[in-house]
Amino acid sequence: MQIFELIMIAVGLSMDAFAVSLSNGMAIPNLRLKDALKFGFFFGFFQALMPLIGWAAGQLFSGYIMAFDHWVAFILLGYIGAKMILDAVRCDEEASGSTQFRILLILAIATSIDALAAGVTFAFVSINIWFSIATIGLITFVLCTLGALLGKCAGCALGRRAQILGGVILIIMGFKILIEHLFIV
């Protein structure tokens, strides 16, 4: 997997967390930089941890599914992307307007489930997992911190558009993996 592809996956995975950060930024009256950094840390940490867990699980089972691993990647990324798009269109709001530890923990876990599934696909492609999870975590940290800060200035529509874009990126990456395995010898 090339660096551009990894960055696109990281951006795609972080869009739901970005949307939640943006929404929370709008809901917190006196948002400070410290609060925005909390969002970045929580979301970035879990967006990095979950692919590692998924990759480890995929490694355990990779010998059993090598013949159809590209289909697994395609289906998982397609499902994750489609779910993100549907959630955005339905305007499912996960934001609570809180920086409490318990709330941030729940939001971070909820928005990183897709990263767990994406991590499973990493077991079937040539990838440096440590560099990958560091990239995903850093990109999510930056986007979520900025999202919380932008939340004071932006409306809910931007959050939904960001989530739709993230879903589209993941679907495209799923198609790319499938096409590479089916048509490249």
N, C-alpha and C positions, 0 to 999 in steps of 0.2 A: 504494500500500500504506500502510495506516495504522500508527501507532506501536504500537498494541496487537498487530496482526498480526506486525509485525517482532519485537517482544519475544517473542511466542509461538514464532516460528520460531527465534529465538536460543536460547531455553530448550530447545526440542526438539532443536536441533543440539548443544547442549552436554551433553545427558544422558549420552551414551556416554563423553565425556571426564570428566564428573562421576563416573560409576560407576568408571572406571579410577582416578581420583584417590582416591576413597573406598577402593577396594580396596588401593591402594598405601599409603594412610594406615594401614590396618589391618596391613599387612605390615612397616612400618618401625617398629622398636621405640621409638626415641627421636625421633620426628618433632618437628621444631621449626618455628616460624613461617617461618623462612628456607626450609625444605624445601617447605612448603605453598605459599609464594609462587612457588617454582620451577615447581611443577605449574601454578599459575594462569597464569604467564607463558608457558610452552611451549604449553599447550593454547589459551590465549586468542589468542596470536599466530597459530598455524596455523588456528584456527577463523575468524580474520579474513582471513588471506591467501588461503585456498582459495576462498571465495566471490568474491573479487576476480578470481582467475584464471578461475573458472567464468563470471563475468559478462562478462569480456573475450572469452572464447571464444564465448559466446552472442551477443555483439554482432556478431562476425564473421559469424555464420551466421543472424542474426535475419531478414534479408530473405528467406531461402529457406524459412523455416518459420513465418511469421506466421499462415498459415491454420490451423495446428494447434498453435500454441504453448501453448494452455491444456491440451491433451492431454499435451504434453511435460512441463509443470509437474506435472500430476496424476500421471502415470506415475512421474516421478523422485521426487517427494515421497512417493508411495505406496510405491514400492520401498524408499526409504531408511527410511521408518517401519516397514515390515514387516520389513526386515532387522534393524533395531534390536530389535524385539520378539522375533523368532526368536533372535537372539543372546542376549538376556536369558533367554529361556525355556530355551535349551540350556545356559545358564550358561557361555558362552565367556568365559574370563578372559584379559584382556590385561595384567593388572597383574603387575609383577615385584617390587615392593617395593624399588625402587631410585630414587635421584635422580641417577644418572650421566647426563651429557649425552647420550651415545649412546642410552641406553634411553629417556630422555624424548623425544628427537627422533623415534625410531621410533614410540613411542606417540602422540605428538602428530600425526604425519602419518597414522598408521593411523586415528585417531579423527576426522580432519578430512576424509576422503574424501567423506563425505556432505555436508559443507559445500561442497565443490567442485561437486557435482551440484546442490545448492540454488542456488549462485551462477549456474549456467546459467539457472535459472528466473527469476532477477532481470533477465535481459536482456529478458524478455518482459512485465514489469510496470513500471508507473511507480514508480520508486524512486530515491532519492538513494543511490548506491552507497557513497559515503564515510561518510555517517551510518550506513548499514546495517552496513558491516563494523566500524565503531567500536563500534556497539551490540552486535553479535555477539561481538566480541573482549572487550569489557568484561564482558558478562554471563558469558561462559565463564570469564574470569579470576576473577571473584568466586565463581562456583559451584565451580570446581575448587579454588580455595584453601580455601574452606569445606569442600568434600568431603574433601580430604586431612586437614583438622583434625578433621572429624567421623569419619573412618575409625577413629580410636582408640576411639571410643565405639559405633560401629554395626556391624552384621553384614552379611554378603554380601547378604542379602535386600533391604536398603534399596537397594543399588546396582542390583540387577536391577529393582526397582520403578521406580526413577528412569529407567532406560533404557527400560522399557516405556512409561512416561508420555511420554517424549520421542518415541518412535515413534508413539504415538497422536496427539500434537499435530501431527506432520508429516503424517500421513495426513489429519487433519481439514483442515489448511491446503490440502492438495492437492485435496480435495473442494470446498472453498470457492472456489478459483480456477476449477475446472471449472464449477461451478454459476454463478458470476458471468458467465463467458464464454458459457455456453449459454443462460441464461435472462434475462440483462440486456442490453438493446439499447444 
